[in-house]
Amino acid sequence: MSASGPAARRLLRLCHFLFLLFLAVQLLPDGTAGPTRASYAVVLVCMIEAACLAVLAFGKGARGGLFCDIASFVYAVLIAWVVCTAKFNVLKPSFFPPPGRVFEQALADAKNIGINIGTSLGIVAQGYLFSLLLAIPLGLFLGWSVRLGSAATYIAKFLGSIPPVVYIPYGIALLPTFRSVSVMVIFLASFWPALAGTMSGVLNIERHIVDSARSLGVGRLAMLFQIALPASLPQIFIGCNQGLSVSFILLTSAEMIGARSGLGYYVKNFSDLGDYTRIIVGVLVIGLVISAIVFLFNSLQRRLLRWKG
């Protein structure tokens, strides 16, 4: 009895109740014209529920609880979505189609969506990685001098406060393709936060660490990349995280202006056609892609900073 008690409490969670409630809502008569494609939504929810049960059964307690909390939120949103669209027609169907139609459209456009994801991620990777390769070494050298680093920090904050989208007209005039313009925008969006974060990290290194390294005869390059760089990683990651978040926002905006591929173009193209089902698909895909990238970035950050404990 004592052994089964914790196991029962572990399985009796809000997400399971909401899962059953979602299935019960599907039994209500449809109040909207046209097919709702409810089976697509049911299959998706069943897959999420299966993942919840697997995480609870084999995962760690805290992580399993977090996953179930996220699933509960997803279920609640889907229940409200179904009730307001397919069942009671509260929202205008042409603007807010039922979730089943959206998921059906996402599967139908999976190949096209995959191509657009690849285009957007390629642009972000190119501009973002190039900015880090330049900003981090430059930030180490500038931050090593207190006087120079302090002045450069204010300059970086000033230039970083200028929205990179204002440079798009110059990029279009000077660069050969719109892809290169998008890479430039991503570069500018991520360069200044990474530079400022690196300089801040170097400027705030505890002096006894530097003095101890100097007493051991450590050279300048070794001091920068073996002492200053690891000690500055927390601040560097803060700047890199800011640049990554802004990069996706600006990329989507740039793609909606003049691109011919990418997630921003996908949304803009179908908004011009008035296809709100695909607009919702694009919005959901953008959210999922950015969430996945941020999750991977945070996992890398935790791994590299595990020494902070």
Rosetta blueprint (number, residue, H / E / L):
1 M L
2 S L
3 A L
4 S H
5 G H
6 P H
7 A H
8 A H
9 R H
10 R H
11 L H
12 L L
13 R L
14 L H
15 C H
16 H H
17 F H
18 L H
19 F H
20 L H
21 L H
22 F H
23 L H
24 A H
25 V H
26 Q L
27 L L
28 L L
29 P L
30 D L
31 G L
32 T L
33 A L
34 G L
35 P L
36 T L
37 R L
38 A H
39 S H
40 Y H
41 A H
42 V H
43 V H
44 L H
45 V H
46 C H
47 M H
48 I H
49 E H
50 A H
51 A H
52 C H
53 L H
54 A H
55 V H
56 L H
57 A H
58 F H
59 G L
60 K L
61 G H
62 A H
63 R H
64 G H
65 G H
66 L H
67 F H
68 C H
69 D H
70 I H
71 A H
72 S H
73 F H
74 V H
75 Y H
76 A H
77 V H
78 L H
79 I H
80 A H
81 W H
82 V H
83 V H
84 C H
85 T H
86 A H
87 K H
88 F L
89 N L
90 V L
91 L L
92 K L
93 P L
94 S L
95 F L
96 F L
97 P L
98 P L
99 P H
100 G H
101 R H
102 V H
103 F H
104 E H
105 Q H
106 A H
107 L H
108 A H
109 D L
110 A H
111 K H
112 N H
113 I H
114 G H
115 I H
116 N H
117 I H
118 G H
119 T H
120 S H
121 L H
122 G H
123 I H
124 V H
125 A H
126 Q H
127 G H
128 Y H
129 L H
130 F H
131 S H
132 L H
133 L H
134 L H
135 A H
136 I H
137 P H
138 L H
139 G H
140 L H
141 F H
142 L H
143 G H
144 W H
145 S L
146 V H
147 R H
148 L H
149 G H
150 S H
151 A H
152 A H
153 T H
154 Y H
155 I H
156 A H
157 K H
158 F H
159 L H
160 G H
161 S L
162 I L
163 P L
164 P H
165 V H
166 V H
167 Y H
168 I H
169 P H
170 Y H
171 G H
172 I H
173 A H
174 L H
175 L L
176 P L
177 T L
178 F H
179 R H
180 S H
181 V H
182 S H
183 V H
184 M H
185 V H
186 I H
187 F H
188 L H
189 A H
190 S H
191 F H
192 W H
193 P H
194 A H
195 L H
196 A H
197 G H
198 T H
199 M H
200 S H
201 G H
202 V H
203 L H
204 N L
205 I L
206 E L
207 R H
208 H H
209 I H
210 V H
211 D H
212 S H
213 A H
214 R H
215 S H
216 L L
217 G L
218 V L
219 G L
220 R H
221 L H
222 A H
223 M H
224 L H
225 F H
226 Q H
227 I H
228 A H
229 L H
230 P H
231 A H
232 S H
233 L H
234 P H
235 Q H
236 I H
237 F H
238 I H
239 G H
240 C H
241 N H
242 Q H
243 G H
244 L H
245 S H
246 V H
247 S H
248 F H
249 I H
250 L H
251 L H
252 T H
253 S H
254 A H
255 E H
256 M H
257 I H
258 G H
259 A L
260 R L
261 S L
262 G L
263 L H
264 G H
265 Y H
266 Y H
267 V H
268 K H
269 N H
270 F H
271 S H
272 D H
273 L L
274 G L
275 D L
276 Y H
277 T H
278 R H
279 I H
280 I H
281 V H
282 G H
283 V H
284 L H
285 V H
286 I H
287 G H
288 L H
289 V H
290 I H
291 S H
292 A H
293 I H
294 V H
295 F H
296 L H
297 F H
298 N H
299 S H
300 L H
301 Q H
302 R H
303 R H
304 L H
305 L L
306 R H
307 W H
308 K H
309 G L
